[in-house]
Amino acid sequence: MWTLACLTLVASFRDQITFWRFTVAWCLAFVFSIPVSVLFPSLGPAFYKPELFAHISNTFSAEVMKGLWKGYLSFKMDPYSTLVVRANGIVAMPSLHIALVYLSVVVLGTYSPRFRFVLYGFLVIFVCATVYLGWHYLSDGIVGMIVGWCAYKISMQWFQENLDHT
């Protein structure tokens, strides 16, 4: 995801309006995800039913989950002595990763309309991977895309091209 974000920033830098639309949409996606995660608190399926994800037990993803789960439990036991950063990495709804990938797909798709279907295919694979690895439910990914869409629509309003000056 970070590689895709950097690629999008580099590609959009040649067009100031697109660059700022993307950058502001990223920030807005983070802001919008907070109330959604408060209204719909959830953990990914691997945290509720870890036995269903035994097939990934020896992966980097599983190790990260174990560390986050440990931080989450520590926070629940003693919130005043646990770093909040260790305890807040397992919010599933919405999938902020999906929101950010969606933003990259939209922006990169404007530069190459013929390549757009490949980008959306990548987005689908990304959603499937987060579900397969147990980080998210499908609904988390869908809401993540809605968050990304809203963020981009607002940033487009803020950074409209002024056709009178072209």
C-alpha positions in Angstrom: 0.0 0.0 0.0 2.8 2.5 0.9 4.5 1.8 -2.4 1.2 2.5 -4.3 0.8 5.7 -2.3 4.3 6.9 -3.2 3.7 6.0 -6.8 0.5 8.0 -6.8 2.2 11.0 -5.2 5.0 10.9 -7.8 2.5 10.5 -10.7 0.2 13.3 -9.5 3.0 15.7 -8.7 3.1 17.0 -12.3 -0.5 18.2 -11.9 -0.8 20.4 -8.8 -4.6 20.1 -8.5 -4.6 16.3 -8.7 -1.7 16.2 -6.2 -3.5 18.3 -3.7 -6.8 16.4 -4.3 -5.0 13.1 -3.5 -3.1 14.5 -0.5 -6.1 16.1 1.1 -8.3 13.1 0.4 -5.8 10.9 2.2 -6.0 13.2 5.3 -9.8 13.3 5.1 -9.9 9.5 4.9 -8.1 9.3 8.2 -10.4 11.9 9.7 -13.6 10.2 8.4 -12.5 6.8 9.6 -12.4 7.9 13.2 -16.2 8.4 13.8 -17.0 5.3 11.7 -14.7 3.2 13.9 -16.3 4.7 17.0 -19.9 4.1 15.8 -19.1 0.6 14.5 -16.4 -0.8 16.8 -15.2 -4.2 15.6 -12.2 -6.4 15.4 -11.3 -8.5 12.3 -12.5 -12.1 12.1 -9.1 -13.5 13.0 -9.4 -11.9 16.4 -12.9 -13.4 17.1 -12.3 -16.9 15.6 -8.5 -17.4 15.4 -9.0 -21.2 14.8 -10.4 -20.4 11.4 -7.1 -18.7 10.4 -4.8 -21.4 11.6 -3.6 -21.7 8.0 -1.8 -18.4 8.3 -0.3 -19.0 11.8 3.3 -19.0 10.6 3.1 -15.8 8.6 4.2 -12.2 9.3 0.6 -11.1 9.3 -0.2 -13.6 12.1 2.8 -12.4 14.1 1.7 -8.7 13.8 -1.8 -9.8 14.9 -0.4 -11.5 18.0 1.5 -8.3 19.0 -1.5 -6.1 18.4 -3.8 -8.4 20.3 -1.4 -8.4 23.3 -1.4 -4.6 23.2 -5.2 -4.6 23.0 -5.5 -6.9 26.0 -3.0 -4.9 28.0 -5.0 -1.7 27.3 -8.2 -3.4 28.4 -6.5 -4.6 31.7 -4.8 -1.3 32.5 -5.6 1.5 30.1 -3.5 4.1 32.0 -0.2 2.3 31.7 -0.5 1.0 28.1 0.6 3.1 25.2 -2.5 3.9 23.1 -0.5 3.2 19.9 -0.1 -0.4 21.0 -3.8 -0.8 21.6 -5.5 0.8 18.7 -4.1 -1.1 15.7 -6.9 -3.6 15.3 -10.0 -1.6 14.4 -11.6 -3.3 11.5 -14.4 -1.0 10.5 -13.8 0.8 8.2 -10.7 -0.6 6.4 -8.5 2.5 6.1 -6.1 0.5 4.0 -8.8 -0.1 1.5 -9.8 3.6 1.5 -6.3 4.6 0.8 -5.8 2.0 -2.0 -9.1 3.1 -3.5 -7.8 6.7 -3.6 -4.7 5.6 -5.4 -6.7 3.6 -7.9 -9.0 6.6 -8.6 -6.1 9.0 -9.1 -3.9 6.7 -11.1 -6.9 5.7 -13.2 -7.4 9.3 -14.3 -3.9 9.2 -15.9 -4.4 5.9 -17.8 -8.1 5.1 -18.4 -7.1 1.9 -20.3 -5.1 0.7 -17.3 -8.0 1.5 -14.9 -9.5 -2.0 -15.0 -6.1 -3.4 -13.9 -6.1 -1.0 -11.0 -9.6 -1.9 -9.9 -8.6 -5.5 -10.2 -5.7 -4.8 -7.8 -8.2 -3.1 -5.4 -10.4 -6.3 -5.5 -7.4 -8.5 -4.8 -6.4 -6.2 -1.9 -9.9 -6.5 -0.4 -9.9 -10.2 -0.8 -6.4 -10.4 0.8 -7.5 -8.5 3.9 -10.5 -10.8 4.3 -8.5 -13.9 3.7 -5.9 -12.9 6.3 -8.6 -12.2 8.8 -8.0 -8.5 9.3 -11.3 -7.4 7.8 -14.8 -8.5 6.9 -16.0 -7.7 3.4 -18.3 -4.9 4.8 -15.1 -3.2 6.3 -13.7 -3.0 2.8 -16.9 -1.7 1.3 -17.2 1.0 3.9 -13.5 1.7 3.4 -14.2 2.4 -0.3 -17.1 4.6 0.7 -14.8 6.6 3.0 -12.3 6.9 0.2 -15.0 8.0 -2.3 -16.4 10.7 0.1 -12.9 12.0 0.9 -12.0 12.3 -2.8 -15.3 14.0 -3.7 -14.8 16.6 -1.0 -11.2 17.2 -2.0 -12.4 17.6 -5.6 -14.8 20.3 -4.4 -12.0 22.1 -2.5 -9.6 21.9 -5.4 -11.7 22.6 -8.5 -10.0 23.5 -11.7 -10.8 27.1 -12.6 -11.6 26.8 -16.3 -11.6 30.6 -16.8 -7.8 30.7 -16.3 -6.8 28.0 -18.7 
